[in-house]
Amino acid sequence: MHSLGDENVITWSMDMEENLLTMSNILEEWVGCTSKTVPLSPIFLRELVYVVDLDRYDAYMERLTAGHISSLEYRMQLPAAGLKWVQSIGTPILNKENKVCRIDGVMLDITDQKTAQIQLLSTFSLYQQMFSNLDVAIWSYDYVAKKVLFISDAVLNITGYSVEQAKEDDFWFRIAHKEENPLIQEIISSVGQGIPQLSEYRIIHASGEPRWLQVRIIPSLDESQAVVRLDGILADITERKLMKEALLKSEQRYKSLFEYNSDVVCEVNLQGNILSINSAAEQITGEALSMLGDNLSIRNLFGVENISKMSDSFEKTILGSAQHYVVTSSREDGSESHWIMKNIPIYVNSRIVGAFVVAKDITSTVEVEHRLAQREAEYRLIINNMKDMMGVLDQKGNFIVASPSCETLIGIPVGLIKDTTILEYIDPDEQDSLREQISNIFRTKASKMFYNRFIHTKGYILNLECLATPVLGEDGEVMSIVIVARDITKRVQMEKELRESEEFNQQLIKMSPEAVVLHSDYKFVYVNFSCLGLFGVSDESQLIGKNIFNWAHPKYLPLAKERMREIYKEPYKILAPIEQKVVRSDGTIIDVEVTASSILYKGRVACISIFRDISDRKKADADREHTEQIIRESEERYFRLQTSLDQFSQDLFGVMKISHMEQRLLREVRETLQITNIKFIAVESNHDKLCEIIETEQGYSLKIGESRGKSYLLSINEKTLLLEIGSIRVWLETITRYVSVLFDHFLLIEDLTKDLELAASMQVAPTWLLRFMFNLSENERKRLAQDLHDSALQEQIIWYRKLDLLLGEKSINRELREQLEQIAEGLLDVIYQLRIICNELRPPALINEGLISSLETLFEFTQLRTNYQIYFESEAFTHKLDDEVLIGLYRIVQELLANAAKHSFATEVYITLASEGGHIHLDYEDNGIGMSLFGEDSLTSMGIYGMKERVRSMDGTIVFHSPEKKGLSVNISIPAE
């Protein structure tokens, strides 16, 4: 950049991302900068703009930053050179995100042209005014009588005063310019001596303006040579005076234009020999002009290679025709110069006597045009090879120009898309919206991003992201729109899946049994349903917008504030759970365990807090501590009872049956309470509290647990004074509480054991076990899908984005770029495969959208990867399914389609889902090779066996039919309860 530019052409560049301004050497000299003072901010150029031109300059920069090529003529206030006229041409450069990242510009010094233009306009106006106002007044004055004898009416036009006013004695002294009084006194003295006078002086016109007058006074003498009358002519020469001054200035300017013009200017005679030439010629051409006196020809000055063209043009010039042409000459140093030549005939008395030849050095312009042509070729190469679709639209949306990528993207050859409207390729539901957007761009002249669904020639839908940029004409109106469209179908699908995932997560939070709170700036932003119960409010509006510290117990308020200040410092910070107290809306105090994590919410650090009510646990802990305190009142008793509890709890780890547990409890109670009449009994279910000592007529009872409508009691059929001691009672309740915790689990385990033993004897797993196993499998699938999505998939996406940013670096060579692009494509394939695996492990829309919609999506995806056509019928299906049946049917269909793809060689698959009474019927049929129902590929194969077991887990039936080589049919019936 520093090496570019000559005396007329300067280059500059603004890096909008780095906020950096780069200038060529000439511009740096203008503004008084050196290489040591750069880099500069882009606003530096604005600071040099002449204040009158600031508004136009700001509008010019707004057009550039909006992405429009633009040009502006304005004045610069330079530190050393003063005001300078320049023409600045800016070209915005867009990045991959279609935002302006840099603006390159060319600046031309047009000060001389502007100055000459202004002077010529001024001179013309002066001449016009002079001729329109020319006037002369005649007067006669009686020198003896001292009065005006006559004065013509023209005096009114000249002075602005009437004839009567002009005849007053002191009139001319009153209107004379104060600086002219000495001259007027001298004129009066001279004509009084009889000496004629021709003088020029200034007066003040009646309008207040100064005017120049030319006054000729001729004295008339009598016989004694005494002055008797003065006759005079009065002419307004103001315009002539001004014209003379203007002509003098103009002559000086034209001389300066000739002598100091940056272009080569020379005068030649009819033979083509140079009569005079300005000093710029030697500086620009690099040629010594010492031959000027030896009839140096203009043809030789610009090189012998141009003699033919220049001679032909010169002959036409001396015949009266001005000529414009371009030549290229070689300097002594071997470099080339490019010139725009102007031959202008010189007329003297309507006869051509020679010509002016003006040569403007356009070498830098030609070089810039050459570079622009190269850049255009590079852009064309990029456009022809880019994957994004690019086109130019008129006001009706018709394609004027289109890139070859149109055929790749939407299947339309570039030769056929021209003169067609973009609306032809848009989803009909979106055509009116797109038509309005195009009209809006022409109206507002602003770029716009919009998203539409395009229809490929093969019939499938593409989601395209389109950036429309208006192209302005010289009149400032929009001529056309440049549209760049990128296929974002995969991204839209990913975003849809992400939204579904987010909705799922939101539902999880909403239904969480724990109170989940999102707060920003220490105020509630979101609360789930569980928060209402925890804080004791009836509606979320009683929390939203309120300060979170309003609910903190005063004792824990400093700790809460300190933790929140810590969590708000940075995002994605997790604090360990702590226990606090919360004051509910009714004033009650509860114990909670609080976990906090910071996140980014609307660009600011916010916090998610999870509250868990631990009041019951704290109460239990308090009870336990109270019990322990009572036991400690007697060290010996405490030690004995504590040892008993410890030993009993350790023994329970080895207990595997209820009978063993009962025996161990009875033995421990007998030994501690020193009683013998104690046993376990089962009675009809009662409402006694668990592990609470109830006094009876014979003694005491404690409920251990309940099962199958029975209450199981520890019955002590004798009175003992030891139970009058509080610590002993606590010990008894505690040890029975240990037993109560295990009791229900042992009952369930024994029931399960019996079922398993029965199933083992029959070699058939019970349906509840099957459901349990399938639920475990589905949960594992869900966990695996979530792990893949949150870890492997996200890592791949992060690496792809990093690689995409790396590909944006211009410093990467072509070979490495191609390898990186291949790697990027490979990463996209891996991301796609991971998404497929996640969807197959746990279809995201299955629970939310239902079985029919999920199966249709499965069929569409399956047909993309297989060779058979699927026909699906579900009009007769009306049942609403619970999650287990829904997932079970979906997995069965998945397995049937997988078998069809692997083994059947079918071309058509028919699947029917229908409701009939209290049953759901799922029928499958294909036209493949069928299967053997008895051999190695029989019904005991892994996939078929899995389907049978899944149907049985739902209490359903499954029947296989497969005539030899005539396909396979499967009929499944499941209760709809």
LUMMIZA-420847 format. One record per residue (C-alpha): residue in one letter; x, y, z. Coordinates in steps of 0.25 Angstrom, whole numbers, plus 5000, padded with zeros to 4 digits. Layout:
AXYZ ...
***
This chain:
M500050005000 H501150105003 S501850084990 L500550114982 G500150254977 D500750364969 E500450514969 N498950494965 V498550354969 I498650314984 T498150184990 W497650155004 S497050035011 M496150025024 D496249895032 M494849895039 E495149775047 E496449825052 N496049975052 L497250005044 L497550105033 T498650085023 M499050195013 S500050215001 N501250305003 I500650424996 L499450425005 E500450415017 E501250535012 W499950615010 V499450585025 G500850595031 C500950455035 T502150355034 S502350205035 K502650225049 T501350295053 V500450185046 P499550105049 L498350205049 S496950185052 P495950195040 I495350325046 F496650395043 L496250425029 R494950485034 E495650585043 L496350635030 V495050665023 Y494650815021 V493550845031 V492550885020 D492750745013 L492550665026 D491150625023 R491350575009 Y492650495014 D491850425025 A490750385015 Y491850335006 M492450255017 E491050195021 R490850145006 L492250075007 T492050015020 A490649965015 G491449895004 H491249984992 I492350034983 S492250184983 S493050314979 L493150454985 E493750584982 Y494050674994 R495150765000 M496250725010 Q496750825020 L498250785020 P499250835030 A500250885020 A499550895007 G498250955012 L496950925004 K497150814994 W496050754985 V496050604983 Q495150504977 S495050374986 I494650244980 G494350134990 T494149984988 P493549895000 I494149755002 L493149655009 N493549545018 K492949405018 E491849455027 N491549555016 K491949675025 V492849785021 C494249745026 R495149845018 I494949965009 D495949994998 G496050124992 V496650214981 M496750364983 L497050464971 D497550604973 I496550694965 T496950824972 D497450884959 Q496250844951 K495250894961 T496051024963 A496051054948 Q494551014947 I494251114958 Q495051224952 L494451204938 L493051214944 S493451344952 T494051404939 F492851374931 S491851434941 L492751554942 Y492651584927 Q491151564927 Q490951654938 M491851764932 F491151764918 S489751774925 N490151894934 L490951984925 D490452124925 V490952274922 A490552404928 I490752544922 W490852674930 S491152824929 Y491552914940 D491553064940 Y492853094947 V492553244949 A491153224955 K491553094962 K490353014958 V490052894950 L489452934936 F489152794931 I489352654935 S488752534928 D487752424934 A488852324933 V489352374946 L488252304953 N488752164948 I490152204951 T490052264965 G488652214970 Y488252364972 S487352454964 V487752564955 E487252664965 Q488052604976 A489252604967 K489152754964 E489352784979 D490652864983 D491352754991 F490752634984 W492052574979 F492752604992 R491652524999 I491652404991 A493152394988 H493952284995 K494652345007 E495952295002 E495752374989 N495552514995 P497052554992 L496952514978 I495652594976 Q496252714982 E497352694972 I496452684960 I495652814964 S496952884966 S497452844952 V496152874944 G496053004951 Q497453034944 G496852994931 I497552864930 P496652754925 Q496552634934 L496352484931 S496252404944 E495652284951 Y495152284966 R494152214975 I492852264980 I491852194989 H490552164982 A489252194988 S489052044991 G490352054999 E491251974989 P492552044985 R492552074970 W493752114960 L493552234952 Q494352284940 V494152434939 R494652524927 I494552674930 I494852774919 P494952924923 S494453034914 L495253174915 D494853314912 E495653414905 S496453434917 Q496753294918 A495953274931 V495053154933 V493553184930 R492953044929 L493352904931 D492752794922 G492952644926 I492552504923 L492352404934 A492352254932 D492252144942 I493452054940 T493251964952 E493051844944 R494251874935 K495051894947 L494651764953 M494751694939 K496151754938 E496551694952 A495851564948 L496551564935 L497951584942 K497651474952 S497151384941 E498351414933 Q499251384945 R498451254947 Y498551204933 K499951234933 S500051154946 L499251044939 F500251044928 E501551054936 Y501050974948 N500150874942 S500350734946 D500050694932 V500950714920 V500450834912 C501150884900 E500850974888 V501250924874 N501250994860 L500650934848 Q501850854845 G501750784859 N502950854865 I502850894879 L502851044881 S502651044897 I502550934907 N502350934922 S503350884932 A502450764936 A502850694923 E504250664927 Q503850614941 I502750524935 T503350474923 G504750454928 E505350524915 A506250644915 L505650754907 S506950814902 M506550784888 L505450884888 G506250994881 D506550894870 N505150874865 L504750754875 S503450694869 I502350654878 R502350524870 N503750494875 L503450534889 F502550414892 G503350304885 V503550264871 E502550144873 N501450244874 I501850334862 S500750274852 K499650294862 M500050434866 S500350474852 D498950434848 S498250504860 F499150634857 E498750644843 K497250634847 T497450744858 I498050844848 L496850824839 G496050874851 S495650744858 A496050724873 Q496550584876 H496650494888 Y497450364887 V498350284896 V499850244894 T500850164902 S502350214902 S503650164908 R504450234918 E505950244918 D505950144930 G505150044922 S503850064929 E502550094921 S501650214922 H500250224918 W499650354913 I498250414909 M498550514898 K497750634895 N498050714882 I497250844882 P497450944869 I497851084872 Y497051184864 V497551324861 N496651414853 S495851294850 R497051224844 I497751104850 V499151144853 G499551024862 A499050934873 F499150904888 V499550764892 V499150724906 A499650594911 K499150534924 D499950424930 I498950304933 T500050204936 S499550184950 T498050174945 V498450074935 E499149994946 V497950004955 E496949964944 H497949844941 R497849804955 L496349824956 A496249734943 Q497149634950 R496249644963 E495049624954 A495549504948 E495949444961 Y494549484966 R493949414954 L494749294956 I494249284971 I492749304966 N492849204956 N493449104966 M492649144979 K491649054985 D490749164988 M489749214978 M489949354973 G488949434964 V488549574960 L487049604961 D486249724955 Q485149794962 K484149684958 G485049574963 N485549524950 F486949464948 I487849564940 V489149484943 A489349354951 S490549274955 P490749124950 S490549074964 C489049094962 E489048954955 T489748894966 L488848954977 I487448954971 G487648874958 I487448984948 P488549004937 V489049144937 G488649154923 L487149134926 I487049214939 K487249344932 D486049434930 T485249344939 T484749394953 I485249344966 L483849324970 E483749204961 Y484749124970 I484049164984 D483049084992 P481749144988 D481349175002 E482549275003 Q482449344989 D481649464994 S482549485006 L483849484997 R483149574987 E482949674998 Q484349665003 I484949694989 S484049814988 N484449855002 I485949854998 F485649944985 R484950034994 T485850045006 K487150024999 A487649935010 S488249795010 K487349685016 M487549545020 F486349445018 Y486149305018 N485249225008 R484949085004 F485349054990 I484848934982 H485948854975 T485648804961 K485548664966 G484448714976 Y485048714989 I485148834998 L486448915001 N486549025012 L487349135007 E487949255014 C487949375005 L488649515006 A488049614997 T488949744994 P488349854986 V489249914975 L489050064974 G489150144961 E489750284959 D488350344962 G488450274976 E487250184973 V487350034973 M487649974959 S487649824963 I487949724975 V489049634977 I488649514984 V489549404990 A488849274995 R489449165003 D488849035006 I488549025021 T487648905020 K488548825029 R488648935038 V487148955039 Q487048815042 M488048825053 E487448945059 K486048875059 E486748755066 L487348855076 R486048925078 E485448785081 S486548755090 E486348895097 E484848865099 F485148735105 N486148795115 Q485148905118 Q484048795121 L485048725129 I485348845137 K483848885138 M483448745143 S484748735152 P484348695167 E485448795171 A485248945171 V485949005159 V486149155159 L486849245148 H487149385154 S487949495147 D488349625155 Y487949555167 K486449545163 F485649425159 V485449415144 Y484949265143 V484349165153 N483849025151 F482648965157 S483348915169 C483749055173 L482349085177 G482248985188 L483649005193 F483449155195 G481949145199 V481349225187 S480149195178 D480649265165 E482049285159 S481649435158 Q481949445173 L483349415170 I483749465156 G484449595157 K484649585172 N485949595179 I486449455182 F487049495196 N485649535201 W485449385203 A486749355210 H486749335226 P487449455232 K488449365238 Y488949315225 L488749445217 P490249485217 L490649345213 A489649345201 K490049485197 E491549445197 R491249315189 M490449395178 R491549505177 E492549385174 I491649315164 Y491249445157 K492749475154 E492849385142 P491949285134 Y492049135135 K492449135149 I491949025159 L491849045174 A491748925183 P490448895190 I490248965203 E489148955214 Q488349085216 K486949125222 V485849185214 V484649265219 R483449225212 S482349325209 D481549285221 G482749315230 T483049165232 I484549125232 I485049005224 D486448945222 V486948945208 E488148895200 V488548985189 T489448965177 A489749085168 S490349095154 S490649215146 I490249225131 L490049335120 Y488649385119 K488349495109 G489849535108 R489949545123 V490449455134 A489249385141 C489149275151 I488349145152 S488049095166 I487448965170 F486748965184 R486448825191 D485548825203 I486348745213 S485448785225 D485048635227 R486548595226 K486948705236 K485748665245 A486248525245 D487648565247 A487148655259 D486348535264 R487548445263 E488448555270 H487348565281 T487348415283 E488848415284 Q488848525294 I487848455303 I488748325302 R489948405305 E489248445319 S489748305324 E491048275319 E490948125321 R489548115315 Y489948195304 F491148115301 R490347985302 L489248035294 Q490148095283 T490947965283 S489647895281 L489247985269 D490547975263 Q490647825264 F489247815259 S489447905247 Q490647825243 D489947695244 L488847745235 F489847755224 G489947605224 V488447575225 M487847525212 K486447475217 I485347535226 S485347415235 H486847435238 M486547585240 E485447555250 Q486247455258 R487347555259 L486447665264 L485747575274 R487047535280 E487547675281 V486247725288 R486247605297 E487647625302 T487547775303 L486147785310 Q486347655318 I485047595313 T484647465308 N483247475303 I483447545289 K483047515275 F482647555261 I481247555257 A480447595245 V479047665247 E478047735238 S478547865233 N478447975243 H478848125244 D479948115254 K481148195251 L482448125247 C483348085258 E482548165269 I482448095282 I480948065285 E480548015299 T479647905300 E478947825312 Q479947715311 G481147805308 Y481647875295 S481547875280 L482347945269 K481947935254 I483147895245 G482447895232 E481247875223 S481047775211 R479847715204 G478847775213 K479547725226 S480247805237 Y481547735242 L481747765257 L482847735267 S481947695279 I482547705294 N481547625303 E482147665316 K482347795323 T483747845326 L484247965334 L485447985324 L484448045314 E484148155324 I485548205321 G485548305309 S486848255304 I486348115303 R485048155296 V485948225286 W486848105284 L485648015282 E485048115272 T486348135265 I486647985264 T485247955258 R485448075249 Y486648005243 V485847875241 S484647955235 V485548015224 L485947875220 F484647805222 D483947855210 H485147825201 F485247685206 L483747655203 L483947705189 I485247625187 E484547495192 D483347515183 L484347545171 T485147425175 K483947335175 D483447385161 L484947365156 E484947225161 L483547195155 A484047255142 A485347175142 S484547045144 M483747085132 Q484947145124 V484047265121 A484347405127 P483147475133 T482547595126 W482947685137 L484347645136 L484347665121 R483747805123 F484747835133 M485947785124 F485347865112 N485247985121 L486647975125 S487047955111 E486348085107 N486848165118 E488248115114 R488048155100 K487548295104 R488748305113 L489648265102 A488948355092 Q489148475102 D490548445104 L490848435089 H490048565087 D490748645099 S492148595097 A492548535084 L491648605075 Q491848745081 E493348715081 Q493248695066 I492448815064 I493448905071 W494648845063 Y493848865050 R493549015054 K495049035057 L495448975044 D494449065037 L495049185043 L496449135039 L495949125024 G495649265025 E497049305026 K497649355013 S499049315016 I498749165014 N499249115001 R498349044991 E498848904993 L498648915008 R497348975007 E496848864998 Q497348765009 L496648845020 E495348845012 Q495348695010 I495548685025 A494448785028 E493548695019 G493948575026 L493548645039 L492248675034 D492048535030 V492448485044 I491448595050 Y490348545041 Q490648395045 L490648425060 R489248505059 I488748375052 I489248285063 C488648375073 N487348385066 E487248225065 L487648215080 R486648305084 P485648375074 P485548515079 A484148535074 L483548395078 I482848435091 N482548585087 E481948555073 G481448415075 L481548285068 I480948315054 S481848445052 S483148375057 L482848245048 E482648335036 T483948405039 L484648275040 F484148225027 E484548345020 F485948335025 T486048175023 Q485648195008 L486848285006 R487748175010 T487048045005 N486547994991 Y485047964995 Q483848054995 I483048065008 Y481548075008 F480948115021 E479448115025 S478948175039 E477648235036 A476948125045 F477848155057 T477148235068 H477748185081 K478548275090 L479848195095 D480648205108 D482148225106 E482448075108 V481548025097 L481948145088 I483448115089 G483147965088 L482347975075 Y483448075069 R484547975072 I483847855066 V483647935053 Q485147975053 E485547825055 L484547785043 L485147895034 A486547855038 N486247705035 A485647745021 A486847825018 K487847715022 H487147585018 S485847595010 F486347654996 A484947714996 T484547834987 E483247864994 V482847865009 Y481447885014 I481247935028 T479847955034 L479548005048 A478047995052 S477148005065 E476147895067 G475347885079 G476247885091 H477447835083 I478547905074 H478847825061 L480247845054 D480347765041 Y481547755033 E481747695019 D482847695008 N483047624994 G484447574998 I485047434998 G484347405011 M485047325022 S485047185028 L484247165040 F485047045045 G486447055041 E487647135046 D486947255041 S485647215049 L484847285059 T486047275069 S486947365062 M487347485070 G486547595063 I485247505062 Y485447465077 G485547605081 M484247645074 K483547525081 E484047555094 R483647705093 V482247665088 R482147575100 S482547685110 M481347755105 D480447635107 G480247625092 T480347525081 I481247515069 V481047415057 F481947395045 H481547345031 S482547315020 P482147235008 E483447185001 K484047294993 K482747374994 G483147485004 L482847495019 S481647545027 V481647575042 N480347605050 I480447665063 S479347685073 I479447765086 P478447805097 A478247955097 E478047975112 
***
